[in-house]
Every structure is written in C-alpha cells, then in structure tokens.
Amino acid sequence: MSTDSQKEIWASVKQSAQPCLYLAKSAALKIALPPLAEQSRIVARVTELRTLCQQLRDKLTQARHTQTQLAQAWVEQAAA
C-alpha cells in the first residue's frame, strides 16, 4: 500500500484509546489498484503457489503414512 493511501486511511480514522475506521468513511476511500495485467500475473502466481502448497501437504501426508507403516513393521519385526 502506498504512503499516500496510508495517510488517507489514517486521516479517516477516529483517534481514541482504540482507533476506529467507520464503514461509511472506508467506503469513500480511494485505494489504488495495480494495472489489470499485473493483477492477472499476481493471481496466476498465487494460484501457482497454492498448488505448490497443496502438493507439499500431500507429500507430507504420504511421508507421515510411510513413517507410520515403517514404525509398525519395525515393532512387528522386533516382537517376532
């Protein structure tokens, strides 16, 4: 967020013990957005990273399953 945007937001905040930004004031704020092409690149990158995170979660689940199987086999072999 740009410094100008931050200044505009803080100018709209009611200062008290707990700073408050009212919904009506926040609706009037002008927030700059990146160009559409850049937004598309951001969405594509986020999608790519979410896919990577899911793949990592899947691999972690598989590794935990393998670890459990190996531990069970080790216990069975030790008991035999």
N, C-alpha and C positions, 0 to 999 in steps of 0.2 A: 504494500500500500504506500502510495506516495506521501511525502511530508505534507503537501497541501491538503490531501484527503484527511490525514490525521488531524491537522489543525482545524479543518472544518468540522470534524466529528467532535473534537474536544470543545469547540466553541458552542456546540449544541447541547453539551452535557450540563445538567444541573449539578452544581457542586454542593455536596453535603457530606456527612460522615460516610455515606455510601453513594458515590457518583451514579447518576441515573440518566439514561438516554431514553426519552419518551418515544413511543412508537410513531406518533404523529410527526415529530421532528425528524425521526430517522427516515421516514418515507420521503421527506423533502431533500435528503442528502443526495448530492451528485457524486457517484462513485465511478471513476474511470475504469473502463474495461480494455483489455488488450485487443488488438485487431482480430477479426474473425479467423484469419489464417493461423494466428498464434494460439487462439483458443482451441482450434482444431488440433494443433500439434500438442497442446497441453493435455487434451482429452485422450489423444492417441497414446501419449506417454503414460498417463495414469492407468489406462486400460492395460498397457503392456506390463506395468509394474504390478497391477492387481493379479494378472495372470501368473506372473513370476511368483508372487506371494502364495497363490493357491498351489502352484507346483511344489514350492518348498514345504507347505503344510502337508501335502500329500506324501512327499518323500519322508518327512519327519514321522508321519503316521506309520508308513511302511517300516521305517527303521525301528520304531518302538515295537511293532508287531514282531519283527525279526529278533529283536533283543529278548522279548518275552519267550519266543519259541526256543531260542538258544539256551536261555536260563532253565526252562523246563527240561530240555534234553540233557543239560548238564546235571540237574538234580536227579533225573531218572537214571542216568549213567552212574552217578555216584552211589545211588541206592542199590544198584544191581550187584 
